[in-house]
């Protein structure tokens, strides 16, 4: 579902409310065959409902600001993602050695060698971090149905805190659009945040008011 479809649905909802006083969704009928489109899991419905506030979006449609508002979220997400790529430690937990310089009484030559080694470690870590970050953010950016205009903005150490199995769970979560292509995840909602209990290792916080996603190590 893209932003234009969402806009159309908002207009249809407004017309239905005015004309009939209620909104009802019907399956499409083709002769004797009834097509029932795949439905979203409850956690996806919660994200969608938190992201798109019907009456607020209707006001944006009426004032002609809906499309531009959605595009602004999309551009803001790109900006945040670029900032994360440039400075991961500002948004995500990183190993202690990468963010704290160790004082040493070693001879200068050994201190220089130690600093060169530390730089190599930082470069290797950043490369591993970006590989995982880009994979997840690309899936989020491509999922206009659930995560339109969202950015992955923290918090767990993607290299050391996230196992391969958890990465697969995250990929499934961020790429899924409905119950046909996504596993079901337990969740609860608080204010504008949908907390998804991904597995025993990790929870995912979907902050709809700012369209940011946080990965939290349990």
N, C-alpha and C positions, 0 to 999 in steps of 0.2 A: 504494500500500500504506500504510494508516494504522497507528497504533500498536497498535490492537486486533488487526489482522491479524498484525502482528509477534508480539504476545503469543500468539496462537493457534498460530502456526507454532512458537514456542519450546516450547509444551506438546506439540504433536504430535511434535516432534523428541525430546523427553524420552521420550514413550511409545514411539516407534519404537526408540530406543536400548535401552530396557528390554525390549521385546517381541521385537525382531528383531536387535538388535546392530548395525544399520546403518540409514542413511537414504537413500531413493531417491525421486527426483522423477519423477512420471509425467504425461504429457499426458492431458487429459480426452478421453474417447471419446464420440461421439454417433453411434450406428449405425455407418455406414461412414466417417463423417467424423471425422478426428482433429484436434482443436484444439490447436495449439501456441502458447502465449502468447508475445508478444514478449520477447526476452531482453535483459538489460542488457549494455552494453559492459563490457569488462574494467575500465576505470577506475571505472565506477559500482559494479561488484561489489566493487572494492577499498575504495571509500568506505563501502559498506554493511557490509562485513566489519569495517572498522576502527571504525565507529560502534557496531555491535551485536556485542558479544562474547558468544557463545552461552552459555557456562557462567556468566558473570557475570549475564547477563539471566535465565537460568534460576533463579539464586539469588534475584534480585529478584522473579520471578514467585512462587516458592515462599513467600517471606516477605511477599507481598502489597504490595510496594513498586514494582513495575514501572511501573504507570500514573502514579503520583505522580512518580517519577524522570523520566519522559519529559516530564511537564508542567512540572517544574522547569527542564529544559533549554529548553523553549519560552518560559517566562517570563523566564529569564536572557537569551535571545536578544533578546526585546523590550526588555529593560532596556539591553543594550549598544547596540542600534540607536538608542534614544532618546538615549543619551549621545553617540553619534557625531553625531547630528543637531544636538545642542546645542553640541558642541565638536569639529568635524571635525579641526582641526589636532592634536589629541591623538592621533588614530588614523591619520590619513592625511598624506602629504606635501603641503604647501601652498607656494605661491610665496614666495620669500624676503621680498618686500615686505610680505606679510600677517603675518609672524611677527616681523619685526625693524623697530623704529622707527628711522628715519634721523635722525641728529643734523644740525642745520642752523644756520648763522649768518645766515639770512635775517631780514629784519624780521618782527616779530610778525604783522602782517597777512598776509604771504605764508606764514608758517608755519601760520597758521590755515586759509588757503585750501588749502594742501597737505594738511593733515590731513583736511579735508572731502573732498577728492578721494580720499584714501586710504581713507576710510570708504566712499565710494561704490564703489570698486573691490572692497573686501572684501565688501560686500553683494552686488554682482553675482556675485562668485566663489562665495560661499556658495549663492546661488540656483542657479547652474549645477551646483555640486557636489551639492546636495540633489536636484536633478532626476535626476541619474544614480544617485546612491546609492539613492534611494527606488525607482527602477525595478528595480535589481538586487536590493535587499533584499526587495522585494515578491515577486519570482519565487522567491527562496530560501525565504521564509516559506510560500509556497503549495505548495512541492514537498515534501510529507510523505513521498514515496517514497524520496528520496535525501537530502534536507537537513533532516530533522525536527529542530527546535530549534537550527538553525545561525544565526549572525549574521555579517554582513560587517563585519570589524573592522580593516581596513587593507589596504595600506600606500601603494600608488602614488597619485599625484595623479590623481584621476578626471577632472579637467577638462583638464589639459594633457598627461598621459602616455598617455591612452587615446583611440585614434582611433575613428571611427564604425564601421569594420569590426570592430575589437576589441570594441566594445560589443555588436555583433550576436553575436559569438562568445560573449561572456560571458552574454548573454541566453539563447542556445541551451544553454549548459552548465548554467545554473542552473534552467532550466525543464524540461529533459529528464528523462524517467523511465525510458526504455529505448532500445533500438536503433532503434525505429520513429520516434522523434521527437527524436533527439539525434545530432549528428555524433560521430564517434569522435575521441578525443584521445589522443595519446601521454602516458604517465605513468610515474612510478616511485614506490615507496613507501619511506619511511624512518621507523622507529619507528611513531608514531601519526599520521604526516602523509602524505597522498597528494599528490604534486606533479604537477600537470597542466600539460603543456607546450602551452598554449593556441595560441600562434602565435609568430612571430619577435619580437613585441613584449613579450608578457606570459606569465608563468606564474601559476598559481593554486595556493595552498597550502591544502589542506583539513585542518585540525588536528582530528582526530576526538576526541581526549581532552578538549578543551575546547569542541568544536563551534563553532569559529570558522573563518572563511575570510579569507585574505589574498590580495590581488592584488599581484603583484610585477612591477615594470618590469625587463625584462632589460637 
